[in-house]
Amino acid sequence: MAIEGLNLDEQGTRVRRAGRALARLSEAEVNDILTDLARETEQGIPALQAANAQDLRMMDPADPRYDRLQLNEARLRDIADDLRHVASLPSPLGRVLSETTRPNGLRLRRVSVPFGVIGIIFEARPNVCFDCFALCLKAGSACILKGGSDAAESCRAIAGLIHRVLQRHGLPAEAAMLLTTHEATDWLLKARGTVELIIPRGSQRLIDYVRRNARVPVIETGAGVVHTYIDSQADLEKATAIVLNAKTRRVSVCNALDCLILHASRLGDLPLICAPLLQKGVMIEADERAFRQLAPNAQVVQAGADSFGTEFLALRMAVRTVDSLDEALAHIRRFGSGHSESIVTEDEEAARRFQQEVDAACVYWNAPTSFTDGAQFGLGAEIGISTQKLHARGPMALEELTTYKWLIEGEGQTRP
């Protein structure tokens, strides 16, 4: 919401005031707002799709961002269900994280509290408006949303719907502020004293820009360069299903598979593993040994300098052949982004070593990386997948959107 006649600093002051109002809401009041928003979302599907169609007209359907931008009826109904799920979750606020009584009788409690105002900068993902508002509201914070120009009309329509629901419940629309200009982005990155935290969600270029220019603390939800390693002791049926799901469930999301790492002893199985991928239209960039197994095929090319370490976000995948688990781990250390990695094996010792040594937010054994998602982890919606190690790592949901403070109670003690 942009308020005519007010500069961004004045608008920011109103957002901060709105954050304090949200922190005073009861859990039941928060849940009523989210349930009301879910109902409004379902009733507003035609209007939301009409706004979304204006954005889609400006983008090539072959562009990987098109899928992320699209709000079809099924996705909007899923969003409404996610809102209800967030409403059903326990409040993350007021939890006693630790407590102790010191020898002098002082009683100490560490208690979860809201951040206050959280800024989220994202690209062609209008659903992020819903996710971020719901999670921030449940966590007691106001939010400032800055979407990309590709999703401008969709974001305006979603923000308008959120504002109507807030006002119907007697709350200021500034609890969910939508920014629409590049000037506003620069302001948000430097809004110390107004914004407590910024979370970028999008391409590596966006994340790098935010990290370089922000004066507000940033949690990176990094790009996903995702690997699956098929070990010498992998079950072929499991491996085929896991690779197919990880690569093709949705190619435009950060948990999608980018590079299949294959133990050389399983090269004979590679055509069977890749057959379903090729049927789905996946282009494969294979190293020399893998290429010999898969060629001739018009969808298979030899890997180039950029095949490894690339987040494809498309129907493309690299294949790397290794001679040992050590070599697979070295490849992931060099090219991984710290997002999600998986091993397929029946060898428990190899799996445990992989999970211990791979430095990523989510490390899987005999499961696809497509499960890296707040809802799939039982956390409700998510704001993003944090690939850093300070404060939060992995899906950022309700618990990760709170901080804490110490509450100390005494009986007149003084320090010697």
C-alpha positions as CSV (number, residue, x, y, z in Angstrom):
1,M,0.0,0.0,0.0
2,A,1.4,3.4,-1.0
3,I,-0.1,6.3,0.8
4,E,-0.4,9.4,-1.4
5,G,1.2,12.5,0.0
6,L,3.5,10.6,2.3
7,N,7.2,9.9,1.6
8,L,8.7,6.5,2.1
9,D,10.0,7.3,5.6
10,E,6.6,8.4,6.8
11,Q,5.0,5.3,5.3
12,G,7.7,3.2,7.0
13,T,6.8,4.8,10.4
14,R,3.2,3.7,9.8
15,V,4.2,0.2,9.0
16,R,6.3,0.0,12.2
17,R,3.2,1.2,14.1
18,A,1.1,-1.4,12.4
19,G,3.6,-4.0,13.5
20,R,3.1,-3.1,17.1
21,A,-0.6,-3.5,16.6
22,L,-0.2,-6.9,15.2
23,A,1.9,-8.0,18.1
24,R,-1.0,-7.3,20.4
25,L,-3.4,-9.5,18.6
26,S,-4.5,-12.8,20.3
27,E,-3.9,-16.1,18.6
28,A,-7.6,-16.5,17.9
29,E,-7.8,-13.0,16.2
30,V,-4.8,-13.9,14.0
31,N,-6.4,-17.2,13.0
32,D,-9.7,-15.5,12.1
33,I,-7.9,-13.1,9.8
34,L,-6.1,-15.9,8.0
35,T,-9.3,-17.9,7.7
36,D,-11.1,-14.9,6.3
37,L,-8.2,-14.3,3.8
38,A,-8.5,-17.9,2.6
39,R,-12.2,-17.5,2.0
40,E,-11.6,-14.1,0.2
41,T,-8.9,-15.7,-1.9
42,E,-11.3,-18.5,-3.1
43,Q,-14.0,-16.0,-3.8
44,G,-11.6,-13.7,-5.6
45,I,-10.1,-16.3,-8.0
46,P,-11.6,-14.7,-11.2
47,A,-10.3,-11.2,-10.3
48,L,-6.9,-12.6,-9.3
49,Q,-6.6,-14.6,-12.5
50,A,-7.5,-11.5,-14.5
51,A,-4.7,-9.5,-12.9
52,N,-2.3,-12.4,-13.4
53,A,-3.2,-12.7,-17.1
54,Q,-2.0,-9.1,-17.6
55,D,1.4,-10.1,-16.3
56,L,1.5,-13.4,-18.2
57,R,0.8,-11.6,-21.5
58,M,4.1,-9.8,-21.2
59,M,6.2,-13.1,-20.8
60,D,7.1,-15.9,-23.1
61,P,5.6,-19.2,-21.9
62,A,8.9,-20.9,-22.6
63,D,10.6,-18.6,-20.0
64,P,11.1,-20.6,-16.7
65,R,9.7,-17.6,-14.9
66,Y,6.3,-18.1,-16.6
67,D,5.5,-21.1,-14.4
68,R,6.5,-19.3,-11.2
69,L,4.4,-16.3,-12.2
70,Q,1.2,-18.2,-13.1
71,L,-1.7,-18.2,-10.7
72,N,-4.1,-20.8,-12.0
73,E,-7.2,-21.9,-10.1
74,A,-5.6,-25.0,-8.6
75,R,-2.7,-22.9,-7.3
76,L,-5.0,-20.3,-5.8
77,R,-7.1,-23.0,-4.1
78,D,-3.8,-24.5,-2.8
79,I,-2.8,-21.0,-1.5
80,A,-6.2,-20.8,0.4
81,D,-5.5,-24.2,1.9
82,D,-2.0,-23.1,3.0
83,L,-3.5,-20.0,4.7
84,R,-5.9,-22.3,6.6
85,H,-3.0,-24.5,7.5
86,V,-1.0,-21.6,8.9
87,A,-4.0,-20.6,10.9
88,S,-4.1,-24.1,12.4
89,L,-0.5,-24.0,13.5
90,P,0.4,-23.0,17.1
91,S,1.6,-19.5,17.6
92,P,5.4,-19.2,17.6
93,L,5.2,-16.3,20.0
94,G,5.6,-16.3,23.8
95,R,7.4,-19.7,23.8
96,V,9.8,-20.2,26.7
97,L,13.0,-21.3,24.9
98,S,15.0,-21.8,28.1
99,E,14.7,-20.9,31.7
100,T,17.0,-21.0,34.7
101,T,17.4,-19.7,38.2
102,R,20.8,-18.3,39.1
103,P,22.5,-19.0,42.5
104,N,21.6,-15.5,43.6
105,G,17.9,-16.2,43.0
106,L,17.5,-14.3,39.7
107,R,15.0,-16.1,37.4
108,L,15.8,-15.9,33.7
109,R,13.6,-16.9,30.7
110,R,14.4,-16.7,27.0
111,V,11.1,-16.0,25.2
112,S,10.2,-15.9,21.5
113,V,9.0,-12.4,20.3
114,P,8.3,-10.8,16.9
115,F,10.9,-9.0,14.8
116,G,8.5,-6.1,14.2
117,V,8.8,-5.3,10.5
118,I,10.2,-7.8,7.9
119,G,11.0,-6.8,4.3
120,I,10.7,-9.4,1.5
121,I,12.1,-8.7,-2.0
122,F,11.1,-11.2,-4.7
123,E,10.8,-11.7,-8.4
124,A,8.1,-13.3,-10.5
125,R,6.5,-15.1,-7.6
126,P,3.2,-13.4,-6.8
127,N,2.2,-16.3,-4.4
128,V,5.0,-15.0,-2.1
129,C,2.7,-12.1,-1.2
130,F,0.3,-14.6,0.4
131,D,3.0,-16.7,2.0
132,C,4.9,-13.8,3.5
133,F,1.9,-12.0,4.8
134,A,0.4,-15.1,6.5
135,L,3.7,-16.1,8.1
136,C,4.6,-12.6,9.2
137,L,1.1,-12.0,10.6
138,K,1.2,-15.3,12.6
139,A,4.7,-14.3,13.8
140,G,3.5,-10.9,15.0
141,S,5.3,-8.8,12.4
142,A,4.2,-6.3,9.7
143,C,5.7,-7.0,6.2
144,I,6.9,-4.8,3.4
145,L,6.6,-6.6,0.1
146,K,8.6,-5.7,-3.0
147,G,7.8,-7.8,-6.0
148,G,9.3,-7.7,-9.5
149,S,7.9,-5.8,-12.3
150,D,7.0,-9.1,-14.0
151,A,4.3,-9.7,-11.3
152,A,3.2,-6.1,-10.8
153,E,-0.5,-6.5,-11.5
154,S,-0.8,-9.8,-9.7
155,C,0.9,-8.3,-6.6
156,R,-1.4,-5.3,-6.6
157,A,-4.5,-7.5,-6.8
158,I,-3.3,-9.7,-3.9
159,A,-2.3,-6.7,-1.8
160,G,-5.7,-5.1,-2.3
161,L,-7.4,-8.3,-1.2
162,I,-5.2,-8.5,2.0
163,H,-5.9,-4.8,2.8
164,R,-9.6,-5.4,2.6
165,V,-9.4,-8.3,5.0
166,L,-7.2,-6.3,7.4
167,Q,-9.5,-3.3,7.4
168,R,-12.5,-5.5,7.9
169,H,-10.8,-6.7,11.1
170,G,-10.1,-3.2,12.3
171,L,-6.4,-3.3,11.4
172,P,-4.3,-0.8,9.3
173,A,-3.6,-1.8,5.7
174,E,0.0,-0.7,6.4
175,A,0.5,-4.1,8.1
176,A,1.2,-5.3,4.6
177,M,2.9,-2.6,2.6
178,L,3.5,-3.1,-1.2
179,L,6.4,-1.3,-2.9
180,T,6.3,-0.9,-6.6
181,T,9.3,1.2,-7.7
182,H,13.1,0.8,-7.9
183,E,13.5,3.8,-5.7
184,A,11.4,2.1,-3.1
185,T,13.8,-1.0,-3.2
186,D,16.8,1.3,-2.5
187,W,14.8,2.8,0.4
188,L,13.9,-0.6,1.8
189,L,17.5,-1.8,1.7
190,K,18.6,1.2,3.8
191,A,15.6,1.5,6.2
192,R,17.5,1.0,9.4
193,G,15.3,1.8,12.4
194,T,12.2,0.8,10.4
195,V,12.9,-2.7,9.0
196,E,14.5,-5.3,11.3
197,L,15.2,-7.9,8.6
198,I,15.2,-8.3,4.8
199,I,14.7,-11.6,3.0
200,P,15.5,-11.8,-0.7
201,R,13.8,-14.5,-2.7
202,G,14.7,-15.1,-6.3
203,S,17.7,-15.4,-8.6
204,Q,21.4,-15.3,-7.5
205,R,21.6,-11.9,-9.1
206,L,18.8,-10.5,-6.9
207,I,20.3,-12.1,-3.8
208,D,23.8,-10.7,-4.6
209,Y,22.3,-7.2,-5.2
210,V,20.5,-7.2,-1.9
211,R,23.5,-8.5,0.0
212,R,25.8,-5.8,-1.5
213,N,23.5,-2.9,-1.0
214,A,21.6,-3.6,2.2
215,R,22.2,-1.8,5.5
216,V,19.5,-3.8,7.2
217,P,20.4,-7.4,8.3
218,V,19.7,-9.9,5.5
219,I,18.9,-13.6,5.5
220,E,19.8,-15.2,2.2
221,T,17.4,-17.6,0.6
222,G,19.9,-18.7,-1.9
223,A,19.7,-20.2,-5.4
224,G,19.6,-24.0,-5.5
225,V,22.3,-25.8,-7.4
226,V,21.0,-29.3,-6.4
227,H,22.6,-32.7,-6.9
228,T,21.5,-36.3,-6.5
229,Y,24.2,-39.0,-6.2
230,I,23.4,-42.5,-7.3
231,D,25.8,-44.7,-5.3
232,S,27.1,-48.1,-6.4
233,Q,24.7,-49.7,-3.9
234,A,21.6,-47.8,-5.1
235,D,18.3,-49.5,-5.8
236,L,17.5,-48.9,-9.5
237,E,13.8,-48.5,-9.1
238,K,14.2,-46.0,-6.3
239,A,16.9,-44.1,-8.2
240,T,14.8,-43.7,-11.3
241,A,11.7,-42.5,-9.4
242,I,13.7,-40.1,-7.2
243,V,15.6,-38.5,-10.1
244,L,12.4,-38.1,-12.2
245,N,10.5,-36.5,-9.4
246,A,13.4,-34.2,-8.4
247,K,13.9,-33.0,-11.9
248,T,10.5,-32.8,-13.5
249,R,7.9,-32.2,-10.7
250,R,8.4,-28.4,-11.2
251,V,11.5,-27.3,-13.1
252,S,11.3,-23.7,-12.1
253,V,11.7,-24.0,-8.4
254,C,14.9,-23.9,-6.3
255,N,14.7,-27.5,-5.1
256,A,14.7,-29.0,-8.6
257,L,17.6,-31.3,-9.6
258,D,20.4,-29.8,-11.6
259,C,23.1,-32.4,-11.7
260,L,22.9,-36.2,-11.5
261,I,26.1,-37.7,-10.1
262,L,26.5,-41.4,-11.0
263,H,28.9,-44.0,-9.7
264,A,30.8,-45.4,-12.6
265,S,29.7,-49.0,-11.7
266,R,26.1,-47.9,-12.5
267,L,26.8,-46.5,-16.0
268,G,24.9,-49.5,-17.5
269,D,21.8,-48.4,-15.7
270,L,22.0,-44.8,-16.9
271,P,19.8,-45.3,-20.0
272,L,17.1,-46.8,-17.8
273,I,17.3,-43.9,-15.3
274,C,17.2,-41.3,-18.0
275,A,14.5,-42.8,-20.2
276,P,11.6,-41.2,-18.2
277,L,13.5,-37.9,-18.2
278,L,13.9,-37.9,-22.0
279,Q,10.2,-38.8,-22.4
280,K,9.4,-35.6,-20.4
281,G,11.6,-33.5,-22.7
282,V,14.6,-33.1,-20.5
283,M,17.8,-32.1,-22.3
284,I,20.9,-33.8,-20.8
285,E,24.4,-32.4,-20.7
286,A,26.5,-35.4,-20.0
287,D,30.2,-35.9,-19.3
288,E,32.3,-38.1,-21.6
289,R,31.5,-41.5,-20.0
290,A,27.8,-40.7,-19.5
291,F,27.5,-39.4,-23.0
292,R,28.8,-42.6,-24.5
293,Q,26.1,-44.5,-22.6
294,L,23.3,-42.2,-23.8
295,A,24.3,-41.3,-27.3
296,P,23.1,-41.1,-30.0
297,N,20.1,-39.0,-28.8
298,A,19.1,-35.5,-29.9
299,Q,18.4,-34.6,-26.3
300,V,21.8,-35.5,-25.1
301,V,24.8,-33.3,-25.6
302,Q,28.3,-33.3,-24.2
303,A,28.8,-31.3,-21.0
304,G,30.5,-27.9,-21.4
305,A,32.2,-25.5,-19.0
306,D,28.9,-24.2,-17.6
307,S,27.1,-27.5,-17.2
308,F,28.2,-28.0,-13.6
309,G,27.4,-25.4,-11.0
310,T,24.4,-24.1,-13.0
311,E,20.9,-23.7,-11.6
312,F,19.0,-24.6,-14.8
313,L,15.4,-23.8,-13.7
314,A,14.4,-25.5,-17.0
315,L,14.1,-29.0,-18.6
316,R,17.9,-29.3,-18.5
317,M,20.1,-31.5,-16.4
318,A,23.8,-32.3,-16.1
319,V,25.3,-35.8,-15.5
320,R,28.7,-36.3,-13.9
321,T,30.3,-39.7,-13.5
322,V,32.5,-40.4,-10.5
323,D,34.5,-43.4,-9.3
324,S,33.9,-43.1,-5.6
325,L,31.8,-41.4,-2.8
326,D,34.8,-39.2,-2.1
327,E,34.7,-37.9,-5.7
328,A,31.0,-37.3,-5.4
329,L,31.5,-35.3,-2.2
330,A,34.3,-33.3,-3.8
331,H,32.0,-32.4,-6.7
332,I,29.3,-31.2,-4.4
333,R,31.7,-29.2,-2.3
334,R,32.9,-27.4,-5.5
335,F,29.6,-26.8,-7.2
336,G,26.9,-27.0,-4.6
337,S,25.1,-24.0,-3.3
338,G,24.3,-25.3,0.2
339,H,20.6,-25.8,-0.6
340,S,19.6,-29.5,-1.0
341,E,21.5,-32.6,-1.8
342,S,20.5,-36.3,-2.0
343,I,22.1,-39.7,-2.0
344,V,20.4,-42.9,-3.3
345,T,21.9,-46.0,-1.8
346,E,21.2,-49.1,0.3
347,D,24.5,-48.8,2.0
348,E,23.8,-47.2,5.4
349,E,27.4,-46.4,6.1
350,A,27.7,-44.5,2.8
351,A,24.5,-42.6,3.4
352,R,25.4,-41.6,6.9
353,R,28.8,-40.3,5.7
354,F,27.1,-38.4,2.9
355,Q,24.7,-36.8,5.3
356,Q,27.5,-35.9,7.8
357,E,29.9,-34.5,5.2
358,V,27.6,-32.6,2.8
359,D,27.4,-29.0,3.8
360,A,23.8,-28.1,2.9
361,A,20.6,-27.0,4.6
362,C,18.8,-30.2,3.6
363,V,20.5,-33.5,3.0
364,Y,18.4,-36.5,1.8
365,W,18.8,-40.3,1.8
366,N,16.6,-42.2,-0.7
367,A,14.3,-39.3,-1.2
368,P,14.0,-36.5,-3.8
369,T,15.1,-32.9,-3.1
370,S,11.6,-31.8,-4.2
371,F,10.6,-32.2,-0.5
372,T,12.6,-29.2,0.5
373,D,9.5,-27.1,1.2
374,G,8.0,-25.6,4.4
375,A,4.6,-27.3,3.8
376,Q,6.2,-30.6,3.1
377,F,8.2,-30.3,6.4
378,G,4.9,-29.6,8.3
379,L,5.8,-26.0,8.8
380,G,3.0,-24.4,6.8
381,A,3.9,-21.9,4.1
382,E,7.5,-20.7,3.9
383,I,9.2,-17.4,3.0
384,G,12.2,-19.2,1.4
385,I,15.0,-21.7,1.9
386,S,17.8,-20.2,3.9
387,T,21.2,-21.4,2.7
388,Q,23.2,-19.5,5.4
389,K,24.0,-20.6,8.9
390,L,23.2,-17.6,11.0
391,H,19.7,-17.5,12.7
392,A,17.9,-19.8,10.2
393,R,18.8,-22.6,7.8
394,G,16.5,-24.5,5.5
395,P,12.8,-23.7,5.1
396,M,12.0,-20.4,6.8
397,A,8.6,-20.7,8.4
398,L,7.0,-19.4,11.7
399,E,9.7,-20.3,14.2
400,E,12.4,-18.8,12.0
401,L,10.4,-15.5,11.7
402,T,10.7,-14.8,15.4
403,T,13.6,-13.6,17.5
404,Y,13.8,-13.7,21.3
405,K,14.4,-11.6,24.4
406,W,15.5,-12.3,28.0
407,L,13.0,-11.8,30.8
408,I,14.7,-11.4,34.2
409,E,12.9,-11.4,37.5
410,G,14.5,-10.6,40.9
411,E,13.6,-9.7,44.4
412,G,15.9,-6.8,44.9
413,Q,19.2,-8.5,44.3
414,T,22.2,-6.3,43.5
415,R,25.4,-7.2,41.8
416,P,28.6,-7.2,44.0
